[in-house]
Amino acid sequence: MKNTTSTRGWRDKYRSATMQSVLRKALVAEKICEVDRSDNYRIQNPYSNQPTATVQAIAGTYTVTAWTQTDDTLTVADEFIFAEHVFDFESLLNNFDLFATRTDELAYAVAYAIDDFVVNNLCEDGTGTYTTPAGGFVTAANVGVIITNCLGKVAGFSDSYKGFFLVVENTDLPGILQYASTSGFSFADAALNNGKVTSIMGVDVHVVRTGTFRDATVGTITFTNDGKRVFGVKGVATYASPRGIRIEEKDVTLKTGKEIVVYGYCGFKLWTQKASLIVEITLA
């Protein structure tokens, strides 16, 4: 006899995996920064001032110049955490594995909080600055101008081989798509056929949701990023997330089921010598 109940069970598990997930915002921090998941609480990077060679007529003499050393340190100082309780009946008396699904959602929530923290830190700490023409990215004619001007601020350094990135919000996308759909041939075809842009002029474009760039205090850091976007060279900033995201399941007295605690730690540093390779874009 064919076991139809088993078939139904697998269908329900599949639906659980695909239907129960909430809308998730894109994570971009790992694509544009270096990540350290070791147990290091501090990462030190002392640096000296930049030497400049002297050019002179042949004389065989020289002048001794003093040099200075500065300590530059990444310290893990912020904790990202979320906890809740799932009763046994909520998981058992249901076609879906709510406990596994909920654990996955909590892990994502912590991952997104870290991602948001890193992107805003990057925008806050970049020493490069640029103000867009009126209309910002929403005006299609501005897009090429903005990207070329930002490239001009960071090009010519040896770090450029790592590649470039641009992080915008979803409300900027209409202007970027309009620019892409009228630029070149294969590039325009890709924008028209697929409705998305992944790279412009060698710059990887990452789209986050409205409200990501904002004025806020998150943990120990205060951001003033409302009306800002960020552009720069990949891999010149580091964020430390010791051991990544961790999950604990705990029995609780007088309650059935499990308590779920999901947490992670994070420290961020845009290294001083590289800070000019990150450009804070102000929308006009």
C-alpha positions as CSV (number, residue, x, y, z in Angstrom):
1,M,0.0,0.0,0.0
2,K,1.3,3.5,-0.9
3,N,2.0,5.7,2.1
4,T,0.5,9.0,1.2
5,T,0.9,10.4,4.7
6,S,4.6,10.4,4.3
7,T,4.4,12.3,1.1
8,R,2.2,14.9,2.7
9,G,4.7,15.2,5.6
10,W,7.5,16.1,3.2
11,R,5.3,18.6,1.4
12,D,4.6,20.3,4.7
13,K,8.2,20.5,5.6
14,Y,9.0,22.0,2.3
15,R,6.3,24.6,2.7
16,S,7.6,25.4,6.1
17,A,11.0,26.2,4.7
18,T,9.6,28.5,2.0
19,M,6.4,30.0,3.4
20,Q,7.2,30.8,7.0
21,S,10.2,33.0,6.4
22,V,9.5,36.7,6.8
23,L,10.7,39.3,4.3
24,R,14.4,39.7,4.7
25,K,16.6,42.7,4.0
26,A,19.8,42.2,2.0
27,L,23.1,41.7,4.0
28,V,26.0,43.5,2.4
29,A,28.7,44.0,5.1
30,E,30.6,40.8,4.3
31,K,30.7,41.8,0.6
32,I,32.5,45.1,1.2
33,C,34.5,44.5,4.4
34,E,37.0,42.1,5.8
35,V,35.6,39.8,8.5
36,D,37.5,38.4,11.5
37,R,35.6,35.6,13.4
38,S,38.5,34.6,15.6
39,D,38.4,35.0,19.4
40,N,40.3,38.3,19.2
41,Y,38.8,41.0,21.4
42,R,41.3,43.6,20.1
43,I,43.0,43.8,16.7
44,Q,45.9,46.2,16.8
45,N,47.4,47.9,13.7
46,P,50.1,50.4,14.6
47,Y,51.2,52.6,11.7
48,S,53.8,55.3,11.0
49,N,53.6,58.5,9.0
50,Q,54.0,58.3,5.3
51,P,57.7,58.9,4.1
52,T,58.3,61.1,1.1
53,A,61.5,60.7,-0.9
54,T,63.6,63.8,-1.6
55,V,64.8,64.5,-5.1
56,Q,68.0,66.5,-5.4
57,A,71.1,67.0,-7.4
58,I,73.8,64.3,-6.7
59,A,75.6,65.4,-3.6
60,G,76.0,62.3,-1.4
61,T,74.4,64.1,1.6
62,Y,71.0,63.7,3.2
63,T,68.8,65.0,6.0
64,V,67.5,62.7,8.8
65,T,63.8,63.1,9.3
66,A,62.0,62.0,12.5
67,W,59.1,59.6,12.2
68,T,56.1,58.9,14.4
69,Q,54.1,55.8,15.2
70,T,50.4,55.8,16.0
71,D,48.3,52.9,17.5
72,D,45.2,52.0,15.6
73,T,42.9,49.4,17.3
74,L,39.7,47.6,16.7
75,T,37.9,46.7,19.9
76,V,34.8,44.5,20.2
77,A,32.5,46.6,22.3
78,D,28.9,45.9,21.2
79,E,26.6,42.9,21.7
80,F,23.7,42.0,19.5
81,I,21.1,39.8,21.2
82,F,17.5,38.6,20.9
83,A,15.6,36.0,23.0
84,E,12.1,34.5,23.2
85,H,10.3,31.4,24.3
86,V,8.6,28.8,22.1
87,F,6.1,26.6,23.9
88,D,6.1,22.9,23.2
89,F,2.5,23.0,22.0
90,E,3.3,25.7,19.5
91,S,5.8,23.4,17.8
92,L,4.3,20.0,18.3
93,L,0.6,20.7,17.5
94,N,1.4,22.2,14.1
95,N,2.2,21.0,10.6
96,F,5.3,23.1,10.5
97,D,8.5,23.0,12.6
98,L,8.0,26.4,14.2
99,F,10.9,26.0,16.6
100,A,13.4,25.5,13.8
101,T,11.8,28.2,11.7
102,R,11.8,30.7,14.6
103,T,15.4,30.0,15.5
104,D,16.4,30.7,11.9
105,E,14.5,34.0,12.0
106,L,16.1,35.1,15.2
107,A,19.6,34.3,13.8
108,Y,18.8,36.4,10.8
109,A,17.6,39.3,13.0
110,V,20.9,39.4,14.8
111,A,22.9,39.0,11.5
112,Y,20.9,42.0,10.0
113,A,21.5,44.1,13.1
114,I,25.3,43.5,12.8
115,D,25.1,44.2,9.1
116,D,23.3,47.5,9.6
117,F,25.8,48.5,12.3
118,V,28.7,47.9,10.0
119,V,27.3,49.7,7.0
120,N,26.5,52.8,9.1
121,N,29.9,52.7,10.8
122,L,31.5,52.6,7.4
123,C,29.5,55.6,6.2
124,E,30.2,57.5,9.4
125,D,34.0,57.0,9.5
126,G,34.9,57.5,5.8
127,T,36.9,60.7,5.4
128,G,36.2,61.0,1.7
129,T,33.2,63.3,1.0
130,Y,31.0,64.0,-2.0
131,T,27.8,65.9,-2.5
132,T,25.6,64.8,-5.4
133,P,24.0,67.1,-7.9
134,A,20.4,68.1,-7.1
135,G,18.1,65.1,-7.2
136,G,20.8,62.6,-6.1
137,F,20.4,59.1,-7.5
138,V,16.7,59.6,-8.2
139,T,17.6,61.7,-11.2
140,A,18.9,59.3,-13.9
141,A,21.3,61.9,-15.4
142,N,23.1,62.2,-12.1
143,V,24.1,58.6,-11.7
144,G,27.0,58.5,-14.1
145,V,28.2,61.8,-12.8
146,I,28.1,60.6,-9.2
147,I,29.9,57.3,-9.8
148,T,32.7,58.9,-12.0
149,N,33.3,61.6,-9.4
150,C,33.5,59.1,-6.6
151,L,35.9,56.9,-8.6
152,G,38.0,59.9,-9.2
153,K,38.4,60.3,-5.4
154,V,39.8,56.8,-4.8
155,A,41.4,55.7,-8.1
156,G,45.2,55.6,-8.4
157,F,45.9,53.9,-5.1
158,S,47.3,50.3,-4.9
159,D,44.2,49.1,-3.0
160,S,42.0,49.7,-6.0
161,Y,42.6,46.2,-7.2
162,K,40.3,45.0,-4.5
163,G,37.3,46.5,-6.4
164,F,34.8,49.2,-5.7
165,F,31.3,49.3,-4.1
166,L,28.3,51.6,-3.8
167,V,25.6,51.1,-1.2
168,V,22.2,52.9,-2.0
169,E,18.7,52.6,-0.7
170,N,15.8,51.0,-2.7
171,T,14.3,54.5,-3.3
172,D,17.4,55.3,-5.3
173,L,16.9,52.4,-7.7
174,P,14.5,54.0,-10.2
175,G,17.1,56.6,-11.3
176,I,19.9,54.0,-11.4
177,L,17.8,51.6,-13.5
178,Q,16.7,54.4,-15.9
179,Y,20.4,55.4,-16.3
180,A,21.4,51.7,-16.9
181,S,18.7,51.1,-19.4
182,T,19.9,53.9,-21.7
183,S,23.6,53.3,-21.3
184,G,25.5,51.2,-23.9
185,F,24.3,48.0,-25.5
186,S,24.8,44.8,-23.4
187,F,24.7,46.9,-20.2
188,A,21.3,48.4,-21.2
189,D,20.0,45.0,-22.4
190,A,20.9,43.5,-19.0
191,A,19.0,46.2,-17.2
192,L,16.0,46.1,-19.5
193,N,15.8,42.3,-19.5
194,N,16.5,41.6,-15.9
195,G,15.3,44.8,-14.2
196,K,18.4,44.9,-11.9
197,V,21.9,46.4,-11.9
198,T,24.7,44.6,-10.2
199,S,27.7,46.7,-11.4
200,I,28.2,50.1,-13.1
201,M,31.7,51.1,-14.4
202,G,33.2,48.3,-12.4
203,V,31.5,49.4,-9.2
204,D,29.3,46.8,-7.4
205,V,26.0,48.3,-6.5
206,H,24.3,47.0,-3.3
207,V,20.7,48.0,-2.4
208,V,19.5,48.2,1.1
209,R,16.0,49.2,2.4
210,T,14.8,52.8,3.1
211,G,15.9,53.9,6.5
212,T,19.1,52.1,6.7
213,F,21.1,55.3,6.5
214,R,19.8,57.3,9.4
215,D,20.6,59.4,12.5
216,A,20.7,57.0,15.5
217,T,22.6,55.6,18.4
218,V,23.2,51.9,18.1
219,G,25.1,50.3,21.1
220,T,28.1,52.4,21.8
221,I,28.1,54.3,18.4
222,T,26.2,57.3,17.2
223,F,25.5,57.7,13.5
224,T,24.6,60.9,11.6
225,N,23.8,59.3,8.3
226,D,20.4,60.6,7.3
227,G,20.5,61.6,3.6
228,K,23.8,59.8,3.1
229,R,25.0,56.9,1.0
230,V,28.5,55.3,0.9
231,F,31.0,54.5,-1.8
232,G,34.5,53.1,-1.6
233,V,37.2,50.4,-2.0
234,K,36.3,46.9,-0.8
235,G,38.2,45.3,2.1
236,V,39.8,48.4,3.6
237,A,37.7,48.2,6.8
238,T,37.4,45.2,9.2
239,Y,34.7,44.1,11.4
240,A,35.2,41.5,14.1
241,S,32.5,39.1,15.0
242,P,34.1,36.6,17.4
243,R,32.8,33.0,16.7
244,G,30.0,34.5,14.6
245,I,26.3,34.2,15.7
246,R,25.7,31.9,18.6
247,I,22.4,30.1,19.6
248,E,21.4,28.7,23.0
249,E,18.4,26.6,23.8
250,K,17.3,26.5,27.4
251,D,14.7,24.7,29.5
252,V,12.7,27.1,31.6
253,T,11.0,26.3,34.9
254,L,7.2,26.3,34.9
255,K,7.1,26.5,31.1
256,T,7.0,23.8,28.4
257,G,9.2,24.1,25.3
258,K,12.4,26.0,25.0
259,E,13.8,29.5,25.5
260,I,15.9,30.6,22.5
261,V,18.7,33.1,22.9
262,V,20.6,34.3,19.8
263,Y,23.5,36.6,20.1
264,G,26.7,37.9,18.6
265,Y,29.5,40.4,19.3
266,C,30.8,43.0,16.9
267,G,33.6,45.6,16.6
268,F,34.3,47.7,13.6
269,K,37.3,49.7,12.4
270,L,37.9,51.6,9.2
271,W,41.7,51.7,9.4
272,T,43.1,55.3,9.6
273,Q,45.5,54.9,6.7
274,K,42.6,53.8,4.5
275,A,39.8,56.1,5.7
276,S,40.1,58.3,2.6
277,L,39.2,55.3,0.4
278,I,35.6,55.4,1.8
279,V,33.5,58.2,0.5
280,E,30.5,59.6,2.4
281,I,27.9,60.7,-0.2
282,T,25.5,63.4,0.8
283,L,22.3,63.6,-1.3
284,A,21.4,67.0,-2.6
